[in-house]
Amino acid sequence: MSISAYSGVSDTGHKRRRNEDSYVVAPPLFAVADGMGGAQAGEIASKLAAAALEDTDSGGLSGEERVTALIQEANRRVYERSNEDPSASGMGTTITVALVEDGTVTIGHVGDSRAYRYRDGAIEQITEDHSLVNELMKTGKLSPEEAEMHPQRSVITRALGTDPDVDIDSFTLKTQEGDVFLLCSDGLTTMVDDNDILGVLEKYHDDLDRVTKSLISAANRGGGEDNITVIAFAIANGGESARSNEDTMETVVAPPVDTMVVPPEEVDHVFVEPGSPEAEALTRRDPISPAARVRLVLTMLGLLAVAAVLLVWGLVR
């Protein structure tokens, strides 16, 4: 098996002034990083992580060992910069890496950027979000529908650069001809649901440039509230040479903000340790989710309507 086609695109979106996403398209290695931090710190973090993946000598390692070593090196660089540069203090980044080797794809993952696999007309999310909302879903405190609307959905529980070492999810999947793998930042998945992503893949899976650009466009049509990065690569039997369109979508480039404090609405991810007092406080900050509030209001209106009917019936009698 080999990589038959690939494409990568990143876009600032409609609401952000800077693009804090970075990505790597260096077959057989692909990655998406979504930075966090005030001012330019998130952009710095994601670029440092991407550069580490591209220029680190993995010393002959392969598979999960190689992916883990690359991500740990990326973590080290971001952590050191965060501690040495006061303007970058507290910065971090997500990272989702895919390495294609010998009929397999090895995934390394930290944060809430995602990897999907499209196979036989179906799509599967193959990474697990390291986020506060996902933790609440796993414990049964939130439904998937409530999670989509939860005000703390941008809070992540793992990130590169926040500690000297990072806990990495890594695993290896066997590939088959026709598989398409998709890596993306949450700027896509918060604007476009999985069914719509599947629709694009079903329609354009033979043209990955159409896939990536269509998904960017769909996220922008949905509001474009965050930076959006999408990478797609396809698997075929050996013998085909990988191809890619080198064109990238035009993005909005923000003016320099070296001395500007980015307003709160421009802050993307927030990192908290799972189970920490900060995480507990965020969980309690809005104990009733938007969906639950809607149900509560509808229930109260229903009760009021019943009471009004009973009152009228009593007066008539």
C-alpha positions in Angstrom: 0.0 0.0 0.0 1.1 3.6 -0.7 -0.1 7.1 -0.6 -1.9 7.8 -3.9 -3.0 11.4 -3.3 -2.9 14.1 -0.6 -4.0 17.6 0.0 -3.6 20.2 2.8 -5.3 23.6 3.2 -5.5 26.1 6.1 -7.8 29.1 6.3 -8.1 31.9 8.9 -11.9 31.8 8.9 -14.3 34.7 9.2 -13.8 35.7 12.9 -10.1 35.4 13.7 -7.4 38.0 12.7 -4.6 35.5 12.9 -4.2 31.9 11.9 -2.9 29.9 14.9 -3.1 26.6 13.0 0.0 25.0 11.4 0.2 21.8 9.4 2.7 19.4 7.9 2.4 17.7 4.6 5.6 15.8 4.1 4.7 12.3 3.0 4.7 9.8 4.6 4.2 12.3 7.6 1.2 14.5 8.0 0.1 16.6 11.0 -2.2 19.4 12.2 -1.4 21.7 15.2 -3.9 24.2 16.7 -2.1 26.7 18.9 -3.5 28.3 22.1 -2.4 31.4 24.0 -2.8 35.2 23.9 -1.4 37.5 21.3 0.9 35.5 19.0 1.7 32.7 21.4 -0.6 30.2 19.9 0.8 30.8 16.5 4.3 30.4 17.8 3.4 27.2 19.6 1.9 25.5 16.6 4.7 26.6 14.3 7.4 25.3 16.7 5.6 21.9 16.9 5.3 21.6 13.1 8.9 22.5 12.6 10.0 19.9 15.2 8.1 17.2 13.2 9.8 18.2 10.0 13.4 18.7 11.1 13.8 16.1 13.9 16.0 13.1 13.1 14.0 10.1 14.4 17.2 7.9 14.5 15.8 5.0 12.4 12.7 4.7 14.6 9.4 3.7 13.0 5.7 3.4 13.8 4.6 4.4 17.3 8.1 4.8 18.6 8.9 7.4 15.8 5.6 9.3 16.2 6.0 9.4 20.0 9.6 10.6 19.8 8.6 13.4 17.3 5.7 14.6 19.5 7.9 14.6 22.6 10.5 16.7 20.8 7.8 19.1 19.7 6.5 19.3 23.3 10.0 20.0 24.6 10.5 22.9 22.2 7.2 24.5 23.0 7.6 24.0 26.7 11.2 25.5 26.7 10.1 28.6 24.6 7.1 29.1 26.9 9.4 29.1 30.0 12.1 31.3 28.4 9.9 33.9 26.7 7.6 35.8 29.0 5.4 36.9 26.1 4.8 33.2 25.3 4.2 32.1 28.8 1.3 29.5 29.0 1.2 28.8 25.3 0.5 25.4 24.0 -0.9 23.5 21.0 -2.8 20.5 20.0 -1.1 18.0 17.7 -2.5 15.1 15.6 0.1 13.2 13.5 -0.3 10.5 10.9 2.7 8.4 9.7 2.1 6.0 6.7 4.4 3.0 6.6 4.2 -0.6 5.2 0.4 -0.8 4.8 -0.3 0.9 8.1 -1.1 4.4 9.5 0.3 5.3 12.9 -1.5 8.1 14.7 -0.2 10.2 17.5 -2.6 12.6 19.2 -2.8 15.3 21.9 -5.7 17.7 22.3 -8.9 18.0 20.3 -7.7 18.2 16.7 -9.0 15.0 15.1 -8.3 12.2 12.7 -11.0 10.4 10.7 -10.9 7.4 8.4 -13.3 7.1 5.4 -13.8 3.5 4.3 -16.5 1.8 2.3 -18.8 4.8 2.4 -18.6 5.3 6.1 -16.6 7.8 8.3 -15.1 7.0 11.7 -13.4 9.4 14.1 -10.3 7.5 15.2 -9.0 9.9 17.8 -10.6 10.8 21.1 -10.9 14.4 22.0 -8.9 15.4 25.1 -11.4 17.9 26.2 -13.5 18.8 29.3 -16.7 18.2 27.3 -15.6 14.8 26.2 -14.8 13.9 29.9 -18.3 15.0 30.9 -19.8 12.9 28.0 -17.8 9.8 29.1 -19.1 10.1 32.7 -22.7 10.5 31.4 -23.1 14.1 32.5 -23.6 15.4 29.0 -25.3 13.9 25.9 -23.6 14.3 22.5 -26.3 16.9 21.6 -25.6 18.9 24.7 -21.9 18.6 24.1 -22.2 20.3 20.7 -23.6 23.4 22.4 -21.7 23.4 25.7 -20.1 26.8 26.6 -16.9 25.0 27.7 -16.3 22.9 24.6 -13.0 24.7 23.8 -11.4 23.7 27.1 -8.9 20.9 26.5 -7.4 18.6 29.1 -4.1 17.8 27.2 -1.9 20.1 25.2 1.7 20.2 23.9 4.0 22.6 25.8 2.2 22.9 29.2 4.5 20.3 31.0 8.0 18.9 30.4 6.4 15.6 29.3 3.1 15.0 27.6 0.8 12.0 27.6 0.3 10.9 24.0 -2.3 8.7 22.5 -0.7 6.5 19.8 -1.9 3.5 17.9 -1.5 1.8 14.5 -4.2 0.9 12.0 -3.9 -1.4 9.0 -4.9 0.3 5.8 -6.7 -1.0 2.7 -7.1 0.3 -0.8 -9.5 3.2 -1.0 -9.0 4.4 2.6 -9.0 8.2 3.0 -7.6 9.7 6.2 -8.6 13.2 7.3 -6.8 15.3 9.9 -8.4 18.6 11.0 -8.4 21.3 13.6 -11.6 21.9 15.6 -12.3 24.9 13.4 -13.8 22.4 11.0 -15.6 20.1 13.4 -17.3 22.8 15.4 -18.8 24.2 12.2 -19.4 21.1 10.2 -20.9 17.9 11.6 -19.7 14.4 10.8 -22.6 13.6 8.4 -21.7 16.7 6.3 -18.0 15.7 6.3 -19.1 12.3 5.1 -21.2 13.8 2.4 -18.1 15.7 1.0 -16.0 12.6 1.2 -18.6 10.5 -0.6 -18.9 13.1 -3.4 -15.2 14.0 -3.9 -13.1 11.1 -2.5 -11.4 10.7 -5.9 -10.3 14.4 -5.8 -8.8 15.3 -2.4 -8.2 18.9 -3.4 -12.0 19.2 -3.8 -12.4 17.5 -0.4 -10.2 19.9 1.6 -11.4 23.1 -0.1 -15.0 22.0 0.1 -14.7 21.4 3.8 -13.0 24.7 4.4 -15.8 26.4 2.5 -18.4 24.5 4.5 -16.8 25.6 7.8 -16.8 29.2 6.6 -20.4 29.0 5.5 -21.2 27.7 9.0 -19.8 30.8 10.6 -16.0 30.4 10.3 -15.6 31.1 14.0 -12.1 29.7 14.2 -9.1 28.9 12.1 -9.7 25.9 9.9 -7.1 23.3 8.7 -7.8 20.1 6.8 -5.4 17.5 5.5 -6.6 14.5 3.5 -4.6 11.5 2.1 -5.6 8.4 0.2 -4.3 4.9 0.2 -3.9 2.7 -2.9 -2.0 -0.4 -3.9 1.7 0.2 -4.5 3.0 1.6 -7.8 1.0 4.8 -7.9 3.0 8.0 -7.3 1.5 10.4 -4.8 0.1 13.6 -6.2 -1.1 16.8 -4.7 -2.2 20.2 -5.8 0.2 22.7 -4.2 -2.2 25.6 -4.4 -3.5 26.9 -1.1 -6.6 28.8 -0.4 -6.3 32.5 0.0 -6.4 33.5 3.6 -6.9 36.7 5.5 -3.6 37.9 6.9 -3.8 39.9 10.0 -1.7 43.0 10.7 1.1 42.6 13.2 -0.1 42.4 16.8 3.3 42.2 18.6 2.2 44.7 21.3 -1.6 44.1 21.1 -3.5 42.0 23.6 -6.0 39.8 21.8 -9.5 40.4 23.1 -11.2 37.5 24.9 -13.3 36.5 22.0 -10.1 35.8 20.0 -8.8 33.3 22.6 -9.3 29.8 21.2 -8.4 26.9 23.5 -8.0 26.9 27.2 -6.0 24.2 28.9 -6.9 22.7 32.3 -5.6 19.6 34.1 -8.4 16.9 34.4 -9.8 16.8 37.9 -8.1 20.1 38.9 -10.0 22.8 40.8 -10.0 24.9 37.6 -11.7 22.0 35.7 -14.2 21.6 38.5 -15.0 25.3 38.5 -15.5 25.3 34.8 -17.8 22.3 35.1 -19.9 24.1 37.7 -19.9 27.5 35.9 -22.8 26.5 33.8 -24.4 23.4 35.4 -27.4 23.6 33.1 -26.4 23.2 29.4 -28.1 25.2 26.7 -30.1 22.1 25.6 -31.1 21.4 29.1 -32.3 25.0 29.6 -34.4 24.7 26.5 -36.0 21.5 27.8 -36.6 23.2 31.2 -38.3 26.2 29.6 -40.5 24.0 27.4 -41.5 22.0 30.5 -42.4 25.1 32.5 -44.4 26.5 29.6 -46.3 23.2 29.3 -47.0 23.3 33.0 -48.2 26.9 32.8 -50.5 25.9 29.9 -52.0 23.0 31.8 -52.5 25.3 34.8 -54.3 27.9 32.6 -56.6 25.3 31.1 -57.5 24.0 34.6 -58.1 27.5 35.8 -60.4 28.3 32.9 -62.2 25.0 33.3 -62.8 25.8 37.0 -64.2 29.3 36.2 -66.5 27.9 33.6 -67.9 25.3 36.1 
